[in-house]
């Protein structure tokens, strides 16, 4: 037998018995109250007291009806437990404050004008009558106040549970928002890193295919080039998935910096000239990475769309801004175009990255049939975001 199932059954049985005792206990106490205060030789008085006690079995479903059934016994004898329990049930289970006040007032009046009425009428305005009136009000107001307290506590518990669930939903939405931002960032990183490296492989394979005289080498170079194009095409679809609903929050390592720019430009396979003047200062990591990715994406686009073009890369500090500029001339018609697919995410990702840092990025045709990519990135650490 499963211990967990056995434990659950035991707890369920215990709760069931507790609910039964909670229903039966006021009935038993009311019967004891009637036996102590009633004259058992009077059948009508005894019958109404027993009716009041047994009516408490329905107090959770029909509390107002139960109170009305307890009032005859209250009027003919001095039973208290049954009507007070009924008033408590009304206050604890009925939302209407009017019903609670009317029910408590009715019990107080019945208790004040007791049988026989000739003993209480006409009313004498003396100290004893005032004290008895206060006693009746306390008998009615005590259980009503306790029932209101219990109901208010239950409502507050429900409200607190709702607030807790709402807080958890807000935290979940916040976590999903952060995750979506990280997915988009990872997609940009993947596009920048992989597309740049694969395009280099494709260019080198194309150069090998043209320069070699070995047929087997030509076939291998052609195969490598086709695989590179196919890889970039698949990368485009993967980036789209990551930007929409996938990915991870782990950073790519190692992250490039400005010191890696000379090697990036030298390995690009392009006729590139550089002017790198950032003064040896240390910029925020996010700014250096954004500058590197801007140059990397611009060089990749030159290989795709302007093969054989001359390229100028300029990175310099300008006050509180790090200026990054990549300019290329028109393509060389004699150069072999690599026919690399474009995903359309490169410049969009660069612009988003610059905006996150509080900077700007502009890209468009330049004079003479070339293209210009220019970014202005804040270099103050407090303005940069990781």
Secondary structure, 3 states (H helix, E strand, C coil): CCHHHHHHHHHHHHHHHHHHHHHHHHHHHHHHHHHHHCCCCCHHHHHHHHHHHHHHHHCCCCHHHHHHHHHHHHHHCCCCHHHHHHHHHHHHHCCCHHHHHHHHHHHHHHHHCCCCHHHCCCCCCCHHHHHHHHHHHHHHHHHHHHHHHHHHHHHHHHHHHHHHHHHHHHHHHHHHHHHHHHHHHHHHHHHHHHHHHHHHHHHHHHHHHHHCCCHHHHHHHHHHHHHHHHHHHHHHHHHHHHHHHCCCCCCCCCCCCHHHHHHHHHCCCCEEEEEEECCCCCCCHHHHHHHHHHHHHHHHHHHHHCCCCEEEEEEEEECCEEEEEEEECCCCCCCCCCCCCCCCCHHHHHHHHHHHCCCEEEEEECCCCCEEEEEEEECCHHHCCC
